[in-house]
Amino acid sequence: MGVLGGRTALVTGGSRGIGRAVARRLARDGARVAVHYGSDETAAKETVGAIEAAGGSAFAIRGELGVPGDAERLWAEFDRRADGVDILVTNAGALFFASIGEAGDEIYERAHAVNAKAPFFVIKHGLGRLRDEGRIINVTAMTDAAIPAIAATHMAKGAVTALTRSLAAELAPRGITANSVAPGFVDTDLTREVLADPAARAHAESVSVFQRVGTAEEVADVVAFLASPDSRWVTGRHVDASGGALLRL
């Protein structure tokens, strides 16, 4: 049995990209994983299938985020398959490419609904289900960096990074830790179109001190540590999983 044996995890946006890598890694460590997806049922089934083929346990739950009542519906789906949760990973999100000069009300509202409001209420409604000594891990962004091209998205991600610190202080009496993770440039289906541009990829590679783009699995390894018993003395931290990108800024 792995270090997460007997524990249940929920990973939002767990069907693809970083979320899929996180779901697979937590399952490999012994957790039973709820793989949340928004619309791509095929991808969710593929993720669950890969976990089960490797000897793990998982199930898929559907729920569109960024719409009224999203968190309540997500947890209602979860409750049909599990009784309580030990590890909550809020990973689902979306990129909205617009500078502050380009972003109107619609982009701003949508960016915050998906990237800030949804995690807030998923966590809020999950607290009564989250067991003592549990873990909250929010996958946000390099919120110490300037990324003007996605101003509204980056602002929303920063809000969740700030929320994480408040959660850490509030939930410490229950032994629950709360941390956020900052991926850098990662090669996933979400970024593949952008990274297909040679100039964009060259820039992404140059940012990291390792001179390459990261993988979803490398970010998942960081999340797995924060989900493990070994991280019990780490809370309220924004953990850089960017391959040293901030060292070059």
N, C-alpha and C positions, 0 to 999 in steps of 0.2 A: 504494500500500500504506500502511495506517495505521501508527501508532506501535507497535502490537502485532502487526504482520505477522510470521508465522512462529511465533507463540507459541500455546500451548494453555492454556485456562483451564477450571477446574471451578468451578461455582457451585452450592452446595447450596441447596435450596429455590429453584431457579432458574425454576420454572414460573409463579410468580405474584408479585404485589406487588413489593417491593423487589428480590427475586431476579430476577424477569423483567426489570425495568428495567436491572439490572446486566448480565445476560446480553446483552441487546440492545446496550447501550452498549459492552461489551468487544468484541462482534462487529463493531460499527460501526468500532471502532478497529483492526480487522484480526485479532483473535484467533479461533481456532477454539474454540468454547465447548461444553463438556459441561454440559447442562442437567439437573441432578438434580431428581427429584421423588419424593415419598413414595407417593402414591396416585392423584393426579389426572393420568392419562395424557393426557386430552384437553387439559388446560391446557399440559402439557409439549409436546405436538405443536403446539399453537397458537404457543407461544413459538419453537420451532424453525422453524416455517413462516414466522413473521414475520421472523426473522433471515435465512432463505434468500431470502425475497422481496425483502429489502433488499440482497441481494448478498453476504451473509455466510455463514459455515459453522458448523454446530452439529449436535449429536446429543443425544438424550435418554437418560438412564440412570435406572433406578428403584432405590430402596432405602429401606426404612423405617428411620428413625433412632430411637434411644432403646430399642433392643432388643439383646440379646446378639449379637455377631458382625456388627453393622450396618456398621462401617467396612470390615471385610474384604470383605464382599459388595459394598459400593459400589465399592471399588477394583477388584475382580475384574470388575465390569461395565465400568468405565472402561477397564481394560486390553484389553478386547476391541475397543475402538474407537480407542485412542490409545496412543502410546508415550512416556510421560513427560508432565509438566505444568510449566508456567511460572508460572501464577497460580492460587492456591487461595483462593477466597472462601467462608468458612463463614457462611452466611446463614440456613440453615434453623433454625426455632425455633417455639415455641408459647407462648402466654400462658395462665397459670393464675390466674384471678382469685380470690384469697384472701389475706386479711391473715394475720399470724402467728398470731392467735387463731383463725382459721378453718381454717388449713391443717393437715391431718393427715399421717400418714406417706405415704399414697398420693399426694397432691398434691405433697408435697416430693420424693419419689423420682422421680415422673414429670417434674416440672419440671427436675430436675437431669439425668435421663437424656437428655432431649431437648436442653436448652439448654447443658449443660456437658460431660457425659461424651461425648456424640456428637461435638462439635467436637474435643475432646481426642484421641479415637482416630482421627478422620478425618485430623487433622493428623499424628498419630504414624505412621500407616500410609502417609501420603502423602509423608513426608520422603525415603524412598528413591527416589521417583519425581520429586520436585521438583528441577528443574535449578538449578545455580548461577546466581546473579543473579536468582533467582525472587522471587515476592511472595506473602506471606500476608496476607490482609485478613479480619479477623473482624468481622462486623456484630453488635454487642452492644446496648448501651443507654446511656442517660444515667446511668451508674453513680455519678456524683458527686451525683445528686439523690436525694431521698427519695420512693419510690413505694410506700407501704404496701399499696395494693390488690393488688399482685402480688408480695408479699414473697419467696416462694420462687423465682419466675421471675427477679426482679431480682437476687437473691443469686447465682443460677446464671450470669446474664449477667456479673455482676461478676467471677466466677471466670475467665471467658474473657478479660475485659479484663486481669486480672492475669497470666494465662498468656501473653498476647501479649508482655508485657515480657520474660519469661524467654526466649521464643522469639527475640526480637530479639537478645538477648545471645548466645545459643547459636549462632545461625545466621549471625551477622555474618561469620565467617571465610569463609563460602561466598558472600558478597555478597548473601545473601537478606535482605530486609527483612520485618518483621512489624509490622502496625499494626492497631488496632481503630477502628471507626467507631460513633459514637453518633447514631442518628436520634432526632429528637424525635417529635412527633405527626405522623404521615404518613397520608395518605388512601389506604388500600389495602383489599383485600377482607378482610384480617385485622381492620382497625379500623372498617370501614364500619358495622357494626351499632352499635358504641359511638357513633360520630360522628353517627349518625342521630338521636340524642337532642339536641335543640337546646341544652340546658344543658351537656352534655358537649362539644359542638362549640364553644360559646362559650368554655368554659374552655380548650380546646385552642388556640383562636385567640389567647386573651389571653396565653398563656404565651410565645409567640414575640414578639420585638421587632418583627417584621414584621406582627404581628396577623393571622396566617393559619396554616392547616395546611400542612405541606410536601407535596411530591409525591415519588413513588418515583424519578422521574428526577433530582430534585435530589440525592438521596442517592447515586444511581448515578454522578453526575458526580464526587463526592468519591472514591468507590471507584475510578473510572477513573483519577483522578490518582495514587492510591496504587499502582495496577497498572502505571503507565507508567514509562518510563526516567527521567522528570523527577523522580520521587520517591526516587531512589537514595540521597539523604542524609537521608531521613526514616525513622526506625525506632523502634519501642518507644513510639509515640505513640498516645494515645486522642483521635481527631479528632472534634471536635464538629460534627455535621451536623444540628443541631436548630433552625436558624433563630434562634440566640441565646437559646434558652429558658433556659439557665443564668444568663443575665444578669439575669433577673427573679426568681431564687430568693433 
